[in-house]
Amino acid sequence: MGAPLALTMGDPAGVGPEITVAAWRALKQGGPAFFVIGDPDIYDGPVEAIEHPSDAVGVFSNALPVISTPLTAAVIPGAADSVHAAAIILSIETAVEFSSSGLAGGIVTNPISKSVLYAAGFKHPGHTEFVASLTQNVSQDGPRGPIMMLAGEQLRVSLVSIHTSLKEAISGLNAEAIIHTARVTAHALRRDFGICEPRLALAGLNPHAGEGGSLGREEITIISPAAEALRADGIDISGPLPPDAMFHEEARAKYDAAICLYHDQGLIPFKALDFWGGVNVTLGLPVVRTSPDHGTGFDIAGQGKARADSLIAAIRLAADMAERRAK
């Protein structure tokens, strides 16, 4: 058995605490083992404080292992409060430190509220960029990300642009970004997913992938040259493909991951196929990092309504990735 996974606290006023306990109850007998870095008082269930990640495996079957990161104010479920920002950030930093040193097999991040952290002076766009900055001096093999992938049983999509407006995603589209995304994705499919000869599918931007230039020329001037450069580099990539015809079952059987050019192009088909079980994976990092594919859920926090499916899937995928890297 490898090192246990490190779960971050996430926003304590969101659904993170309750889905963490639910995930522990689902996995306590068979694993993968994990510990959470947070305030022990926010978890409703058997909790055991531990001092070191190595203590987690021994207590995991009987109690949720917690490395204490105390909060300085009471938590009101559903009430976002920047007073918790310092502890949220410390939880992430500690998880990255444990994973970078090998004391944790990987990181699974519970959802955060960017507005809560921004109010406390947080300077990063989100989790992905923060974890990337914390690991920028850690050595790794292969191209460096971060690249955001959504992974599920039926589909994997990597995104060239993420949280930016559609107008900015289109105006900023360039061949270099497509090439980088595809290279990081191909390497991660080999290293982290065990796919020896990964097949990629590159989405077009315009209807019918531009219809030979009559519906837009980005496929001719940007996207096709990127695909040709990748093929010349030995990467198996098809496209640009019409986005409306590449996500049905027969089409998905022909590739291992889709490269999508903007957020909704990839996430709409992905969430239509697997809304509850999808996992957010950050590719191109020296550490394993996954996350449930949903937000803080302030509107249902503390009501017993939150589903832990995505967090459980994120834990299992992180363990699989860590095992493959160890080999």
C-alpha positions in Angstrom: 0.0 0.0 0.0 1.3 3.4 -0.9 1.2 6.6 1.0 -2.3 7.9 2.0 -3.9 10.7 0.0 -4.2 14.2 1.5 -7.6 15.8 1.3 -7.9 19.5 1.8 -10.6 21.1 4.0 -12.1 23.2 1.2 -14.5 25.9 2.4 -15.8 24.7 5.7 -19.1 26.5 5.2 -19.8 24.4 2.0 -20.5 20.8 1.5 -16.8 19.7 1.9 -17.1 18.5 5.5 -20.1 16.3 4.9 -19.0 14.8 1.6 -15.6 14.1 3.2 -17.3 12.1 6.0 -19.5 10.3 3.4 -16.5 9.4 1.3 -14.7 8.0 4.4 -17.8 5.9 5.3 -17.8 4.6 1.7 -14.1 3.8 1.6 -13.1 3.0 5.2 -13.1 -0.8 4.7 -11.5 -1.1 1.3 -9.7 2.2 0.8 -8.0 4.1 -0.7 -6.9 5.5 2.6 -6.7 9.2 3.1 -6.5 11.9 5.8 -8.0 15.4 5.8 -6.2 18.6 6.7 -8.8 20.6 8.5 -10.5 21.5 11.8 -11.7 18.3 13.5 -14.8 20.0 14.9 -16.4 20.4 11.5 -16.7 16.7 10.8 -19.8 14.8 12.0 -18.6 11.3 12.7 -15.8 9.4 14.4 -12.7 11.5 14.0 -9.1 10.8 15.2 -6.5 13.6 15.3 -3.2 12.4 13.9 0.2 14.1 13.9 1.8 12.6 10.8 0.4 11.3 7.4 1.9 7.9 8.1 -0.6 7.6 11.1 -3.6 7.7 8.7 -3.6 4.1 7.4 -3.7 2.6 10.9 -6.8 4.5 12.0 -8.6 4.8 8.7 -10.9 1.8 9.1 -12.2 3.1 12.5 -12.2 6.9 12.2 -11.6 9.8 9.8 -7.9 10.8 10.3 -7.5 14.6 10.6 -4.4 16.7 10.8 -5.6 19.7 12.6 -5.8 23.1 11.0 -7.9 25.0 13.5 -10.5 27.6 12.5 -10.6 30.9 14.3 -14.3 31.4 14.1 -17.5 29.3 14.2 -18.7 27.9 10.9 -22.3 28.6 9.8 -23.2 26.1 7.0 -24.0 28.0 3.8 -22.6 31.3 5.0 -19.4 32.1 3.1 -16.9 34.0 5.3 -13.5 35.3 4.5 -12.4 34.8 8.1 -11.8 31.1 7.2 -9.6 32.0 4.2 -6.3 31.6 6.0 -7.1 28.1 7.2 -8.4 27.1 3.8 -5.2 28.3 2.1 -3.0 26.6 4.8 -4.8 23.3 4.2 -3.9 23.4 0.5 -0.3 24.4 1.2 0.1 21.6 3.7 -1.3 19.0 1.3 1.0 20.1 -1.4 4.0 20.0 1.0 3.1 16.4 2.1 2.6 15.3 -1.5 5.8 16.9 -2.8 7.8 15.2 -0.1 6.2 11.8 -0.7 4.4 11.7 2.6 1.1 11.8 0.7 0.4 9.9 -2.5 -1.5 12.8 -4.0 -3.8 15.6 -3.2 -7.6 15.7 -3.5 -9.0 19.2 -3.1 -12.4 19.9 -1.6 -14.3 22.8 -3.2 -13.4 26.4 -2.4 -15.1 29.7 -3.0 -12.8 32.0 -4.9 -14.7 35.1 -3.7 -14.0 34.1 -0.1 -10.3 33.9 -0.8 -10.2 37.0 -3.0 -11.7 39.0 -0.1 -8.7 37.9 2.0 -6.2 38.9 -0.7 -5.7 35.6 -2.5 -3.8 36.4 -5.8 -4.5 33.2 -7.9 -7.4 32.6 -10.3 -8.2 29.4 -8.5 -7.1 26.0 -7.1 -5.3 24.9 -10.3 -3.1 27.9 -10.6 -2.3 28.0 -6.9 -1.2 24.3 -6.7 0.9 24.9 -9.9 2.6 27.9 -8.2 3.3 25.9 -5.1 5.0 23.1 -7.1 6.8 25.2 -9.6 10.2 24.4 -8.1 9.5 20.7 -7.7 11.2 18.7 -10.4 9.2 16.5 -12.8 9.4 14.6 -16.0 7.4 15.6 -19.1 5.9 18.9 -20.1 4.7 21.1 -17.3 1.1 22.2 -17.0 -1.2 23.1 -15.4 -3.8 21.7 -17.8 -7.4 21.1 -16.6 -8.9 17.7 -17.6 -12.4 16.4 -16.7 -12.2 12.6 -16.5 -15.1 10.2 -16.3 -15.9 6.6 -17.3 -17.3 7.7 -20.7 -15.2 10.8 -21.6 -12.1 12.7 -20.9 -11.7 16.3 -22.0 -8.8 18.7 -21.7 -9.3 22.4 -22.1 -7.2 24.9 -24.0 -8.8 27.8 -22.1 -10.7 27.5 -18.9 -12.3 30.3 -16.8 -12.4 33.2 -19.3 -15.2 34.7 -21.3 -16.1 33.1 -24.6 -15.1 36.3 -26.5 -11.6 36.2 -24.8 -11.3 32.5 -25.4 -11.8 32.9 -29.1 -9.7 36.1 -29.6 -6.9 34.5 -27.6 -6.9 31.2 -29.4 -3.5 30.3 -30.8 -1.6 27.2 -32.1 0.9 27.2 -29.3 -1.7 26.8 -26.6 -3.4 23.9 -28.5 0.0 22.2 -29.0 0.9 22.6 -25.3 -2.5 21.3 -24.1 -2.2 18.3 -26.4 1.4 17.4 -25.4 0.6 17.6 -21.7 -2.5 15.5 -22.2 -0.7 12.8 -24.2 2.0 12.5 -21.6 -0.5 12.3 -18.8 -2.5 9.7 -20.5 0.6 7.5 -20.7 2.0 8.2 -17.2 -1.1 8.7 -15.1 -3.8 6.7 -17.0 -1.7 3.8 -18.3 -2.6 4.3 -21.9 0.5 3.4 -23.9 -0.5 4.9 -27.2 -3.0 7.7 -26.5 -5.4 8.9 -29.2 -6.5 12.5 -29.1 -9.4 14.2 -30.9 -9.1 18.0 -31.5 -12.4 19.9 -31.6 -12.9 22.7 -34.2 -14.2 26.1 -33.2 -16.8 26.9 -35.7 -20.0 25.1 -36.8 -19.0 22.1 -39.0 -15.4 22.8 -38.1 -15.5 25.9 -40.4 -17.0 24.2 -43.5 -13.8 24.7 -45.4 -13.5 28.3 -44.3 -17.1 29.4 -45.2 -18.2 29.4 -41.6 -14.9 30.7 -40.1 -11.2 30.5 -40.8 -9.7 29.6 -37.4 -9.6 25.9 -38.4 -7.5 26.8 -41.4 -5.2 29.4 -39.8 -4.8 28.1 -36.3 -6.3 24.7 -35.5 -5.2 22.6 -38.4 -1.6 23.8 -38.3 -1.5 22.9 -34.6 -2.8 19.4 -35.4 -0.3 19.0 -38.2 2.6 20.1 -35.9 1.5 17.6 -33.2 1.3 14.7 -35.8 4.7 15.6 -37.0 5.8 15.3 -33.3 4.5 11.7 -33.2 1.2 12.4 -31.4 -1.9 10.6 -32.6 -4.4 13.4 -33.0 -7.4 13.6 -35.3 -9.2 16.8 -36.2 -10.2 19.5 -36.2 -13.5 17.8 -35.8 -17.0 19.3 -35.9 -17.8 19.8 -32.2 -21.4 18.7 -32.6 -20.5 15.3 -34.0 -17.6 14.1 -31.8 -19.2 13.2 -28.5 -21.7 10.5 -29.4 -20.9 6.9 -28.4 -19.4 5.8 -31.6 -17.2 8.9 -32.0 -15.9 8.6 -28.4 -14.7 5.1 -29.1 -12.1 6.5 -31.5 -10.2 8.6 -29.0 -8.9 8.5 -25.4 -9.3 12.3 -24.7 -10.8 15.2 -26.5 -9.0 18.6 -26.7 -11.6 21.3 -26.4 -10.9 24.9 -27.1 -13.0 26.6 -24.4 -14.8 25.7 -21.2 -18.4 24.9 -22.2 -17.3 23.1 -25.4 -15.9 20.4 -23.2 -17.9 20.6 -20.0 -21.4 20.6 -21.6 -21.0 17.1 -23.2 -19.0 15.9 -20.2 -21.6 16.8 -17.6 -24.4 15.6 -19.8 -22.8 12.1 -19.8 -21.7 12.0 -16.2 -22.9 14.8 -14.0 -22.3 13.2 -10.6 -19.2 11.1 -11.2 -16.9 13.5 -13.0 -13.4 14.3 -11.7 -11.4 17.5 -12.2 -7.7 16.5 -12.8 -4.8 18.8 -13.1 -2.4 17.5 -15.6 1.3 18.4 -15.9 2.1 18.7 -12.2 4.9 17.0 -10.3 2.2 15.9 -7.8 -1.1 14.1 -8.3 -4.1 16.5 -7.9 -7.7 15.7 -8.4 -10.9 17.3 -7.2 -14.7 16.7 -7.3 -16.3 18.4 -10.3 -18.6 20.7 -8.4 -18.5 23.8 -6.2 -19.0 24.5 -2.6 -22.8 24.0 -2.7 -23.5 26.7 -0.1 -27.2 26.4 -0.9 -27.4 22.8 0.4 -24.6 22.8 3.0 -25.4 21.2 6.3 -28.8 19.8 5.0 -27.7 16.3 4.4 -28.4 16.6 0.7 -24.9 16.7 -0.8 -23.8 13.7 -2.8 -20.2 12.4 -2.4 -20.0 10.6 -5.8 -17.6 13.0 -7.4 -15.3 13.2 -4.3 -15.2 9.4 -4.1 -14.4 9.2 -7.8 -11.7 11.8 -7.3 -10.1 9.8 -4.4 -10.1 6.6 -6.4 -8.6 8.3 -9.5 -5.9 10.0 -7.4 -5.0 6.7 -5.9 -4.8 5.0 -9.3 -2.6 7.8 -10.7 -0.3 7.7 -7.7 0.1 3.9 -8.1 1.0 4.3 -11.7 3.5 7.0 -11.1 5.1 4.9 -8.3 5.6 2.1 -10.9 
